[in-house]
Amino acid sequence: MNKYFLLSLVVCINCSQKKPSVSSPETLDCNDKWEFTTSVTEKKINDSVTQEIVNGKVWFEIIAPRENGDGSTKAYLKNYRKDGSLLSEGFVLYAEHPIADYTEIGNWIFYDCKGKRIHKNNR
């Protein structure tokens, strides 16, 4: 009787272990890389929103930038794909340019190629 109990215990433990997911990993790469054939144009939407435009399409938006007094600026940043869908958004700290030298801070949200939110990072 002890053999059967031990065997059933081993089988039960083995069944309860999680199996690794075999699904394909989510990707942010939608085969739509930006091509900088023309210059980047800055467009001030209002006092708190500035857009960077490439080939007539919004590349990213800087929202509500605030200088911190230590040479850095904090702003909300939205990155876009070439088709106009949102790629990612969240707060950044930067010294000179919000794309060239930024650091993601706080919560960041990322979107798949269809615009569905795929994950949120807490930094």
N, CA and C atoms as a LAMMPS dump frame, in Angstrom:
ITEM: TIMESTEP
0
ITEM: NUMBER OF ATOMS
369
ITEM: BOX BOUNDS ff ff ff
-5.0000000000000000e+02 5.0000000000000000e+02
-5.0000000000000000e+02 5.0000000000000000e+02
-5.0000000000000000e+02 5.0000000000000000e+02
ITEM: ATOMS id mol type element x y z
1 1 1 N 0.807 -1.193 0
2 1 2 C 0 0 0
3 1 3 C 0.851 1.258 0
4 2 1 N 1.99 1.232 0.671
5 2 2 C 2.878 2.374 0.688
6 2 3 C 3.455 2.663 -0.692
7 3 1 N 3.704 1.6 -1.508
8 3 2 C 4.218 1.805 -2.864
9 3 3 C 3.228 2.593 -3.704
10 4 1 N 1.944 2.256 -3.586
11 4 2 C 0.918 2.945 -4.378
12 4 3 C 0.766 4.395 -3.943
13 5 1 N 0.873 4.644 -2.635
14 5 2 C 0.773 6.009 -2.126
15 5 3 C 1.929 6.853 -2.644
16 6 1 N 3.156 6.31 -2.595
17 6 2 C 4.337 7.01 -3.065
18 6 3 C 4.253 7.271 -4.561
19 7 1 N 3.804 6.283 -5.334
20 7 2 C 3.668 6.438 -6.775
21 7 3 C 2.635 7.509 -7.115
22 8 1 N 1.509 7.498 -6.459
23 8 2 C 0.476 8.504 -6.729
24 8 3 C 0.937 9.896 -6.308
25 9 1 N 1.745 9.992 -5.234
26 9 2 C 2.279 11.271 -4.799
27 9 3 C 3.24 11.835 -5.838
28 10 1 N 4.119 11.011 -6.383
29 10 2 C 5.063 11.438 -7.418
30 10 3 C 4.318 11.883 -8.673
31 11 1 N 3.327 11.12 -9.089
32 11 2 C 2.539 11.474 -10.272
33 11 3 C 1.801 12.784 -10.037
34 12 1 N 1.229 12.962 -8.861
35 12 2 C 0.488 14.168 -8.521
36 12 3 C 1.408 15.392 -8.533
37 13 1 N 2.589 15.285 -7.965
38 13 2 C 3.543 16.401 -7.95
39 13 3 C 3.959 16.748 -9.375
40 14 1 N 4.226 15.726 -10.185
41 14 2 C 4.642 15.943 -11.568
42 14 3 C 3.534 16.632 -12.372
43 15 1 N 2.279 16.283 -12.137
44 15 2 C 1.16 16.877 -12.868
45 15 3 C 0.933 18.327 -12.489
46 16 1 N 1.274 18.694 -11.26
47 16 2 C 0.982 20.048 -10.808
48 16 3 C 2.039 21.063 -11.239
49 17 1 N 3.177 20.589 -11.762
50 17 2 C 4.203 21.521 -12.203
51 17 3 C 3.743 22.24 -13.464
52 18 1 N 4.043 23.546 -13.522
53 18 2 C 3.637 24.323 -14.687
54 18 3 C 4.492 23.943 -15.885
55 19 1 N 3.842 23.838 -17.008
56 19 2 C 4.554 23.579 -18.256
57 19 3 C 4.941 24.921 -18.87
58 20 1 N 6.121 25.033 -19.463
59 20 2 C 6.505 26.3 -20.09
60 20 3 C 5.599 26.601 -21.28
61 21 1 N 5.378 27.877 -21.496
62 21 2 C 4.538 28.299 -22.616
63 21 3 C 5.291 28.11 -23.924
64 22 1 N 4.611 27.589 -24.904
65 22 2 C 5.233 27.359 -26.206
66 22 3 C 4.817 28.435 -27.2
67 23 1 N 3.958 29.336 -26.786
68 23 2 C 3.47 30.362 -27.709
69 23 3 C 4.609 31.277 -28.134
70 24 1 N 4.46 31.871 -29.301
71 24 2 C 5.512 32.738 -29.828
72 24 3 C 5.576 34.029 -29.016
73 25 1 N 6.774 34.563 -28.817
74 25 2 C 6.904 35.781 -28.03
75 25 3 C 6.301 36.983 -28.761
76 26 1 N 5.763 37.919 -27.983
77 26 2 C 5.207 39.127 -28.57
78 26 3 C 6.352 40.006 -29.036
79 27 1 N 6.108 40.766 -30.087
80 27 2 C 7.161 41.607 -30.629
81 27 3 C 6.653 43.015 -30.862
82 28 1 N 7.561 43.961 -30.77
83 28 2 C 7.251 45.342 -31.089
84 28 3 C 7.672 45.667 -32.513
85 29 1 N 8.396 44.754 -33.157
86 29 2 C 8.891 44.976 -34.507
87 29 3 C 7.803 44.634 -35.518
88 30 1 N 7.31 45.651 -36.207
89 30 2 C 6.238 45.452 -37.184
90 30 3 C 6.737 45.67 -38.608
91 31 1 N 8.047 45.557 -38.799
92 31 2 C 8.665 45.778 -40.107
93 31 3 C 8.289 47.135 -40.679
94 32 1 N 8.332 48.148 -39.824
95 32 2 C 8.008 49.496 -40.278
96 32 3 C 9.02 50.508 -39.742
97 33 1 N 10.279 50.234 -39.988
98 33 2 C 11.343 51.103 -39.498
99 33 3 C 11.255 52.48 -40.157
100 34 1 N 11.531 53.499 -39.352
101 34 2 C 11.528 54.864 -39.865
102 34 3 C 12.701 55.065 -40.811
103 35 1 N 12.448 55.716 -41.931
104 35 2 C 13.493 56.073 -42.891
105 35 3 C 13.601 57.585 -42.898
106 36 1 N 14.774 58.078 -42.589
107 36 2 C 14.975 59.518 -42.481
108 36 3 C 15.539 60.07 -43.79
109 37 1 N 14.7 60.068 -44.826
110 37 2 C 15.112 60.588 -46.127
111 37 3 C 14.981 62.098 -46.19
112 38 1 N 14.191 62.658 -45.31
113 38 2 C 14.055 64.112 -45.202
114 38 3 C 14.377 64.507 -43.77
115 39 1 N 14.445 65.785 -43.543
116 39 2 C 14.765 66.243 -42.192
117 39 3 C 13.564 66.074 -41.264
118 40 1 N 13.861 66.079 -39.994
119 40 2 C 12.828 65.987 -38.969
120 40 3 C 12.316 67.399 -38.699
121 41 1 N 11.001 67.542 -38.676
122 41 2 C 10.383 68.842 -38.444
123 41 3 C 9.722 68.851 -37.074
124 42 1 N 9.916 69.924 -36.348
125 42 2 C 9.278 70.061 -35.041
126 42 3 C 8.004 70.879 -35.199
127 43 1 N 6.904 70.384 -34.632
128 43 2 C 5.618 71.064 -34.726
129 43 3 C 5.069 71.265 -33.319
130 44 1 N 4.915 72.511 -32.926
131 44 2 C 4.378 72.823 -31.595
132 44 3 C 2.856 72.836 -31.694
133 45 1 N 2.201 71.881 -31.047
134 45 2 C 0.746 71.757 -31.084
135 45 3 C 0.1 72.801 -30.169
136 46 1 N 0.609 72.923 -28.956
137 46 2 C 0.159 73.931 -27.994
138 46 3 C 1.28 74.143 -26.989
139 47 1 N 0.985 74.786 -25.869
140 47 2 C 2.027 75.078 -24.879
141 47 3 C 2.649 73.837 -24.251
142 48 1 N 1.946 72.707 -24.289
143 48 2 C 2.468 71.532 -23.597
144 48 3 C 2.758 70.334 -24.504
145 49 1 N 2.479 70.418 -25.807
146 49 2 C 2.698 69.279 -26.702
147 49 3 C 3.514 69.715 -27.925
148 50 1 N 4.605 68.97 -28.155
149 50 2 C 5.425 69.169 -29.349
150 50 3 C 5.537 67.839 -30.067
151 51 1 N 5.368 67.861 -31.383
152 51 2 C 5.501 66.653 -32.195
153 51 3 C 6.745 66.759 -33.068
154 52 1 N 7.379 65.625 -33.287
155 52 2 C 8.473 65.523 -34.253
156 52 3 C 7.903 64.789 -35.458
157 53 1 N 8.007 65.4 -36.637
158 53 2 C 7.402 64.886 -37.863
159 53 3 C 8.488 64.406 -38.819
160 54 1 N 8.312 63.2 -39.366
161 54 2 C 9.227 62.644 -40.371
162 54 3 C 8.389 62.252 -41.581
163 55 1 N 8.721 62.767 -42.735
164 55 2 C 7.999 62.456 -43.976
165 55 3 C 6.484 62.654 -43.824
166 56 1 N 6.092 63.697 -43.096
167 56 2 C 4.68 64.018 -42.929
168 56 3 C 3.945 63.211 -41.877
169 57 1 N 4.648 62.358 -41.14
170 57 2 C 4.008 61.517 -40.116
171 57 3 C 4.636 61.769 -38.754
172 58 1 N 3.817 61.65 -37.696
173 58 2 C 4.31 61.881 -36.332
174 58 3 C 5.23 60.733 -35.923
175 59 1 N 6.452 61.076 -35.548
176 59 2 C 7.441 60.117 -35.08
177 59 3 C 7.289 59.942 -33.567
178 60 1 N 7.242 61.069 -32.826
179 60 2 C 6.999 61.024 -31.389
180 60 3 C 6.428 62.353 -30.928
181 61 1 N 5.834 62.315 -29.729
182 61 2 C 5.293 63.509 -29.098
183 61 3 C 5.932 63.697 -27.731
184 62 1 N 6.256 64.935 -27.411
185 62 2 C 6.761 65.3 -26.099
186 62 3 C 5.632 66.069 -25.423
187 63 1 N 5.179 65.58 -24.287
188 63 2 C 4.028 66.169 -23.618
189 63 3 C 4.43 66.675 -22.235
190 64 1 N 4.069 67.92 -21.959
191 64 2 C 4.274 68.566 -20.654
192 64 3 C 5.704 68.468 -20.137
193 65 1 N 6.708 68.922 -20.921
194 65 2 C 8.08 68.894 -20.405
195 65 3 C 8.27 69.889 -19.254
196 66 1 N 8.979 69.45 -18.213
197 66 2 C 9.262 70.286 -17.045
198 66 3 C 10.733 70.148 -16.684
199 67 1 N 11.418 71.284 -16.608
200 67 2 C 12.818 71.258 -16.203
201 67 3 C 12.92 70.967 -14.714
202 68 1 N 13.901 70.125 -14.359
203 68 2 C 14.067 69.708 -12.969
204 68 3 C 15.02 70.585 -12.169
205 69 1 N 15.734 71.496 -12.825
206 69 2 C 16.684 72.349 -12.125
207 69 3 C 18.068 71.753 -12
208 70 1 N 18.254 70.513 -12.453
209 70 2 C 19.564 69.863 -12.399
210 70 3 C 20.113 69.607 -13.803
211 71 1 N 19.552 70.285 -14.788
212 71 2 C 19.983 70.094 -16.171
213 71 3 C 19.179 69.052 -16.912
214 72 1 N 18.274 68.366 -16.227
215 72 2 C 17.443 67.358 -16.884
216 72 3 C 16.009 67.856 -17.007
217 73 1 N 15.295 67.248 -17.916
218 73 2 C 13.889 67.568 -18.143
219 73 3 C 13.079 66.292 -18.037
220 74 1 N 11.91 66.375 -17.411
221 74 2 C 10.984 65.25 -17.321
222 74 3 C 9.805 65.559 -18.232
223 75 1 N 9.39 64.565 -19.022
224 75 2 C 8.252 64.75 -19.925
225 75 3 C 7.567 63.411 -20.154
226 76 1 N 6.345 63.483 -20.665
227 76 2 C 5.638 62.279 -21.095
228 76 3 C 5.947 62.119 -22.578
229 77 1 N 6.328 60.927 -22.999
230 77 2 C 6.738 60.687 -24.379
231 77 3 C 5.875 59.611 -25.005
232 78 1 N 5.406 59.874 -26.213
233 78 2 C 4.665 58.879 -26.992
234 78 3 C 5.448 58.622 -28.268
235 79 1 N 5.801 57.361 -28.503
236 79 2 C 6.503 56.945 -29.727
237 79 3 C 5.497 56.298 -30.668
238 80 1 N 5.572 56.65 -31.95
239 80 2 C 4.629 56.142 -32.937
240 80 3 C 5.326 55.304 -34.002
241 81 1 N 4.549 54.439 -34.635
242 81 2 C 5.016 53.685 -35.796
243 81 3 C 4.728 54.504 -37.057
244 82 1 N 5.283 54.062 -38.17
245 82 2 C 5.075 54.776 -39.431
246 82 3 C 3.614 54.804 -39.86
247 83 1 N 2.826 53.809 -39.457
248 83 2 C 1.412 53.786 -39.839
249 83 3 C 0.543 54.657 -38.929
250 84 1 N 1.155 55.316 -37.939
251 84 2 C 0.427 56.201 -37.044
252 84 3 C -0.027 55.551 -35.754
253 85 1 N 0.135 54.245 -35.626
254 85 2 C -0.268 53.573 -34.387
255 85 3 C 0.778 53.81 -33.302
256 86 1 N 0.329 53.736 -32.068
257 86 2 C 1.182 53.979 -30.921
258 86 3 C 2.099 52.782 -30.667
259 87 1 N 3.385 53.046 -30.47
260 87 2 C 4.373 52.005 -30.161
261 87 3 C 4.572 51.878 -28.653
262 88 1 N 4.784 53.019 -27.981
263 88 2 C 5.02 53.009 -26.54
264 88 3 C 4.748 54.395 -25.975
265 89 1 N 4.562 54.432 -24.648
266 89 2 C 4.352 55.717 -23.989
267 89 3 C 4.724 55.621 -22.528
268 90 1 N 5.213 56.747 -21.995
269 90 2 C 5.583 56.809 -20.598
270 90 3 C 6.431 58.035 -20.312
271 91 1 N 6.849 58.173 -19.065
272 91 2 C 7.664 59.319 -18.663
273 91 3 C 9.136 59.07 -18.961
274 92 1 N 9.827 60.161 -19.315
275 92 2 C 11.26 60.107 -19.587
276 92 3 C 11.964 61.241 -18.861
277 93 1 N 13.253 61.029 -18.619
278 93 2 C 14.172 62.081 -18.202
279 93 3 C 15.19 62.22 -19.32
280 94 1 N 15.485 63.462 -19.711
281 94 2 C 16.494 63.679 -20.744
282 94 3 C 17.238 64.982 -20.473
283 95 1 N 18.455 65.079 -21.046
284 95 2 C 19.271 66.272 -20.854
285 95 3 C 19.136 67.218 -22.045
286 96 1 N 19.392 66.719 -23.242
287 96 2 C 19.365 67.594 -24.413
288 96 3 C 18.218 67.301 -25.368
289 97 1 N 17.964 66.022 -25.623
290 97 2 C 16.927 65.657 -26.594
291 97 3 C 16.168 64.431 -26.095
292 98 1 N 14.837 64.454 -26.167
293 98 2 C 14.048 63.356 -25.597
294 98 3 C 14.193 62.01 -26.299
295 99 1 N 14.749 61.962 -27.486
296 99 2 C 14.968 60.68 -28.155
297 99 3 C 16.434 60.267 -28.082
298 100 1 N 17.331 61.216 -28.196
299 100 2 C 18.757 60.899 -28.246
300 100 3 C 19.325 60.431 -26.912
301 101 1 N 18.817 60.954 -25.803
302 101 2 C 19.459 60.624 -24.523
303 101 3 C 18.462 60.422 -23.388
304 102 1 N 17.33 59.83 -23.668
305 102 2 C 16.33 59.7 -22.602
306 102 3 C 16.487 58.422 -21.79
307 103 1 N 15.959 58.487 -20.572
308 103 2 C 15.864 57.346 -19.681
309 103 3 C 14.396 57.158 -19.327
310 104 1 N 13.876 55.963 -19.541
311 104 2 C 12.485 55.672 -19.189
312 104 3 C 12.368 55.602 -17.675
313 105 1 N 11.331 56.267 -17.142
314 105 2 C 11.081 56.226 -15.702
315 105 3 C 9.611 55.898 -15.468
316 106 1 N 9.319 55.374 -14.292
317 106 2 C 7.923 55.067 -13.964
318 106 3 C 7.356 53.959 -14.822
319 107 1 N 6.057 54.015 -15.041
320 107 2 C 5.355 52.994 -15.831
321 107 3 C 5.452 53.295 -17.314
322 108 1 N 5.797 52.282 -18.09
323 108 2 C 5.83 52.396 -19.553
324 108 3 C 4.887 51.364 -20.133
325 109 1 N 4.139 51.772 -21.136
326 109 2 C 3.179 50.889 -21.783
327 109 3 C 3.639 50.669 -23.223
328 110 1 N 3.603 49.413 -23.68
329 110 2 C 4.016 49.052 -25.032
330 110 3 C 2.841 48.426 -25.771
331 111 1 N 2.782 48.644 -27.075
332 111 2 C 1.664 48.178 -27.895
333 111 3 C 2.16 47.3 -29.034
334 112 1 N 1.348 46.281 -29.404
335 112 2 C 1.719 45.419 -30.521
336 112 3 C 1.38 46.107 -31.842
337 113 1 N 1.575 45.397 -32.93
338 113 2 C 1.393 45.966 -34.268
339 113 3 C -0.06 46.329 -34.576
340 114 1 N -0.983 45.763 -33.829
341 114 2 C -2.406 46.059 -34.048
342 114 3 C -2.932 47.105 -33.076
343 115 1 N -2.054 47.653 -32.235
344 115 2 C -2.459 48.68 -31.292
345 115 3 C -2.922 48.158 -29.952
346 116 1 N -2.833 46.849 -29.744
347 116 2 C -3.245 46.246 -28.474
348 116 3 C -2.11 46.38 -27.455
349 117 1 N -2.456 46.791 -26.241
350 117 2 C -1.453 46.902 -25.184
351 117 3 C -0.93 45.51 -24.861
352 118 1 N 0.392 45.329 -24.973
353 118 2 C 0.95 43.998 -24.737
354 118 3 C 1.678 43.889 -23.402
355 119 1 N 2.221 44.959 -22.911
356 119 2 C 2.79 44.874 -21.569
357 119 3 C 3.087 46.258 -21.012
358 120 1 N 3.263 46.255 -19.717
359 120 2 C 3.532 47.478 -18.98
360 120 3 C 4.75 47.223 -18.113
361 121 1 N 5.709 48.086 -18.209
362 121 2 C 6.929 47.961 -17.385
363 121 3 C 6.842 48.934 -16.226
364 122 1 N 7.262 48.524 -15.078
365 122 2 C 7.41 49.417 -13.937
366 122 3 C 8.885 49.639 -13.735
367 123 1 N 9.305 50.845 -13.905
368 123 2 C 10.735 51.173 -13.77
369 123 3 C 10.934 52.033 -12.558
